[in-house]
Amino acid sequence: MSLLNCTIGDVEIGRGRLALIAGPCMAEGRDMCFMVAEKLAENCRALDISFIFKASFDKANRSSIAGYRGPGMDQGLQWLGEIRQSLSIPVLTDIHDPSQADAIAAVVDCIQIPAFLCRQTDLLLAAGNTGRAINIKKGQFMAPWEMGNTVEKVRSCNNDNILLTERGTFFGYNRLVNDFRSIPQMQEFAPVVYDATHSVQQPGGLGSASGGEREYAPVLACAATAAGADAIFIETHPDPDEAKSDAASQIPLDEMGEVLGKLAAVHKAVS
């Protein structure tokens, strides 16, 4: 558990209460996004877990040029804004280019820096200067203690509202592993989120797409909760096998209630 905190909308992450950042990998459609957000909000209310909805409007790091990237910024932000307003849920999405910062900040509560871009200074500064909360995913190529430099780039914008997300480290080809020591190590810099579904991803494992082992995501999420993670990040989909991105690693939406129940029990046991 981090002694630091980060506020996303009306949700405080850090200092003891478990939070969930979750939603589909990609904003595939308005109705699907609303269905996922409503179901997750219901699950979290029942378990007293704070909730931030996540969806990406552009998957700019697909394995193949043939991979579908998403609805685009204008459409995706419209859907996120409607969810934020209609359901009173904080929302989060990715940024890929500094020119996107102001438009994204006008809609969302938290701007997420993708793992592959966590050292891009101009991107970090553009996001930090919006004043929004910033969730920085640790690069698969980064050591936990190196993320202190990344945090300082955002703090140089007079923005202390920062999260760090652990999502595994490269271990040979097409495989990620987790070192749970990274959670307390990075908590020296900011509250730490554990990304359960990207940690079971197999980057490029299918040749033209990423593979994954979604069955292990709940196990790792429970382990990270026991290790003191301040929040858990999960991608979930009503029918993961038909998802347009990260199909192999997303958790079926109808299993999320059980998964979150286990996380709540683990968190209570270690608090």
Secondary structure, DSSP 8 states (H G I E B T S, - for coil): --SS-EEETTEEEBTTB-EEEEE-SB---HHHHHHHHHHHHHHHHHHT-EEEEE-BS--TT-SSTTS---S-HHHHHHHHHHHHHHH---EEEE--SGGGHHHHHTT-SEEEE-GGGTT-HHHHHHHHTT-SEEEEE--TT--GGGHHHHHHHHHTTT---EEEEE--EE-STT-EE--TTHHHHHTTTS-EEEETTGGGEETTTTSSS-EE-GGGHHHHHHHHHHTT-SEEEEEEESSGGG-SS-TTT-EEGGGHHHHHHHHHHHHHHH-
